[in-house]
């Protein structure tokens, strides 16, 4: 899995890397994002979170939201 250039937070040399595949229009992804944020706060020195775009075809605005996020 190529993580080069993917948005991330946490130390580069963290003991654990959590790769999150997400869709901005998905309600389940929103719930998961809150849990991932909590983990990142609990383990700031041991966890690196890497975000990967995964827009689902069933969400009409997801692909555009993914493009906008990458452009930002």
Backbone as CSV, one residue per row, in Angstrom:
resi,resn,N_x,N_y,N_z,CA_x,CA_y,CA_z,C_x,C_y,C_z
1,UNK,0.855,-1.175,0.000,0.000,0.000,0.000,0.893,1.227,0.000
2,UNK,0.757,2.068,-0.987,1.573,3.270,-1.107,0.943,4.395,-0.285
3,UNK,1.637,4.809,0.758,1.155,5.888,1.619,1.859,7.212,1.339
4,UNK,2.804,7.207,0.416,3.556,8.427,0.099,2.613,9.523,-0.372
5,UNK,2.707,10.676,0.271,1.904,11.829,-0.120,0.483,11.839,0.417
6,UNK,0.072,10.772,1.082,-1.283,10.733,1.635,-1.342,11.621,2.872
7,UNK,-2.446,12.320,3.079,-2.572,13.142,4.288,-2.453,12.258,5.539
8,UNK,-1.728,12.760,6.525,-1.556,11.985,7.753,-1.355,12.918,8.926
9,UNK,-1.488,12.339,10.112,-1.154,13.069,11.332,-0.555,12.073,12.308
10,UNK,0.321,12.575,13.130,1.054,11.726,14.046,2.486,11.586,13.566
11,UNK,3.350,11.084,14.431,4.764,10.992,14.090,5.049,9.992,12.964
12,UNK,5.987,10.349,12.098,6.360,9.468,10.996,6.868,8.112,11.485
13,UNK,7.509,8.099,12.627,8.085,6.862,13.164,7.200,6.239,14.254
14,UNK,5.906,6.458,14.188,4.979,5.912,15.184,5.041,4.388,15.196
15,UNK,4.756,3.821,16.334,4.762,2.363,16.481,3.648,1.704,15.680
16,UNK,2.559,2.434,15.463,1.406,1.893,14.749,0.936,2.898,13.706
17,UNK,0.682,2.401,12.507,0.119,3.237,11.442,-1.267,2.698,11.134
18,UNK,-2.253,3.560,11.271,-3.638,3.215,10.977,-4.018,3.913,9.677
19,UNK,-4.315,3.135,8.657,-4.733,3.696,7.376,-6.250,3.663,7.315
20,UNK,-6.838,4.827,7.137,-8.292,4.977,7.119,-8.740,5.249,5.692
21,UNK,-9.606,4.390,5.167,-10.216,4.597,3.864,-11.600,5.174,4.125
22,UNK,-11.888,6.346,3.535,-13.123,7.014,3.909,-13.786,7.726,2.737
23,UNK,-15.070,7.950,2.896,-15.930,8.622,1.931,-16.593,9.786,2.688
24,UNK,-16.430,10.995,2.189,-16.944,12.172,2.891,-18.466,12.209,3.013
25,UNK,-19.164,11.446,2.219,-20.627,11.465,2.251,-21.206,10.290,3.046
26,UNK,-20.362,9.450,3.587,-20.797,8.235,4.272,-21.043,8.490,5.762
27,UNK,-22.242,8.220,6.264,-22.504,8.441,7.687,-21.702,7.500,8.588
28,UNK,-21.405,6.314,8.117,-20.611,5.375,8.912,-19.157,5.842,9.010
29,UNK,-18.659,6.420,7.933,-17.299,6.966,7.946,-17.207,8.130,8.927
30,UNK,-18.244,8.926,9.022,-18.260,10.042,9.965,-18.162,9.523,11.405
31,UNK,-18.898,8.475,11.692,-18.838,7.872,13.023,-17.444,7.307,13.296
32,UNK,-16.887,6.626,12.322,-15.542,6.052,12.480,-14.501,7.147,12.675
33,UNK,-14.662,8.273,11.980,-13.700,9.378,12.094,-13.634,9.900,13.520
34,UNK,-14.752,9.948,14.195,-14.757,10.391,15.598,-13.945,9.437,16.471
35,UNK,-14.076,8.150,16.221,-13.327,7.151,16.991,-11.834,7.237,16.681
36,UNK,-11.502,7.442,15.438,-10.087,7.575,15.055,-9.491,8.827,15.692
37,UNK,-10.231,9.917,15.712,-9.757,11.138,16.375,-9.489,10.884,17.856
38,UNK,-10.372,10.129,18.494,-10.201,9.809,19.905,-8.927,8.981,20.126
39,UNK,-8.699,8.007,19.270,-7.479,7.204,19.380,-6.232,8.059,19.192
40,UNK,-6.274,8.971,18.232,-5.129,9.849,17.983,-4.848,10.738,19.190
41,UNK,-5.882,11.191,19.872,-5.687,12.007,21.081,-5.124,11.168,22.235
42,UNK,-5.576,9.917,22.334,-5.121,9.048,23.421,-3.674,8.583,23.251
43,UNK,-3.244,8.432,21.997,-1.912,7.903,21.715,-1.139,8.809,20.753
44,UNK,-0.884,10.056,21.150,-0.281,11.019,20.219,1.138,10.664,19.777
45,UNK,1.870,9.912,20.570,3.249,9.573,20.217,3.391,8.199,19.582
46,UNK,2.353,7.392,19.650,2.443,6.013,19.178,1.614,5.716,17.936
47,UNK,0.760,6.644,17.524,-0.159,6.375,16.422,-0.014,7.419,15.319
48,UNK,0.134,6.931,14.118,0.084,7.780,12.924,-1.165,7.358,12.155
49,UNK,-2.005,8.319,11.824,-3.226,8.064,11.067,-3.017,8.582,9.650
50,UNK,-3.219,7.701,8.680,-3.074,8.054,7.269,-4.452,7.965,6.626
51,UNK,-4.815,9.005,5.883,-6.135,9.081,5.255,-6.027,8.767,3.769
52,UNK,-6.885,7.867,3.306,-6.977,7.545,1.884,-8.416,7.771,1.424
53,UNK,-8.559,8.395,0.283,-9.879,8.641,-0.302,-10.488,7.327,-0.785
54,UNK,-11.748,7.122,-0.503,-12.466,5.948,-0.993,-13.927,6.331,-1.260
55,UNK,-14.133,7.208,-2.260,-15.508,7.628,-2.553,-16.324,6.465,-3.121
56,UNK,-17.473,6.241,-2.533,-18.342,5.157,-2.975,-19.239,5.618,-4.120
57,UNK,-19.449,4.730,-5.076,-20.298,5.061,-6.228,-21.733,5.386,-5.819
58,UNK,-22.171,4.828,-4.712,-23.551,5.041,-4.271,-23.776,6.433,-3.664
59,UNK,-22.698,7.185,-3.439,-22.813,8.543,-2.898,-22.503,9.543,-4.005
60,UNK,-23.512,10.249,-4.434,-23.418,11.084,-5.638,-22.397,12.218,-5.549
61,UNK,-22.122,12.720,-4.371,-21.191,13.844,-4.222,-19.821,13.440,-3.678
62,UNK,-19.625,12.165,-3.412,-18.403,11.708,-2.760,-17.157,11.932,-3.606
63,UNK,-17.216,11.649,-4.877,-16.042,11.813,-5.733,-15.634,13.278,-5.821
64,UNK,-16.597,14.165,-5.965,-16.297,15.590,-6.018,-15.734,16.080,-4.698
65,UNK,-16.264,15.606,-3.587,-15.745,15.983,-2.277,-14.306,15.488,-2.105
66,UNK,-14.016,14.301,-2.593,-12.656,13.766,-2.519,-11.691,14.621,-3.328
67,UNK,-12.094,15.015,-4.523,-11.247,15.887,-5.348,-11.010,17.230,-4.664
68,UNK,-12.059,17.798,-4.109,-11.930,19.089,-3.432,-10.989,18.994,-2.237
69,UNK,-11.084,17.920,-1.476,-10.215,17.736,-0.317,-8.755,17.625,-0.744
70,UNK,-8.486,16.906,-1.798,-7.115,16.788,-2.273,-6.589,18.109,-2.817
71,UNK,-7.455,18.875,-3.433,-7.031,20.179,-3.970,-6.731,21.167,-2.833
72,UNK,-7.462,21.038,-1.746,-7.257,21.941,-0.613,-5.936,21.628,0.052
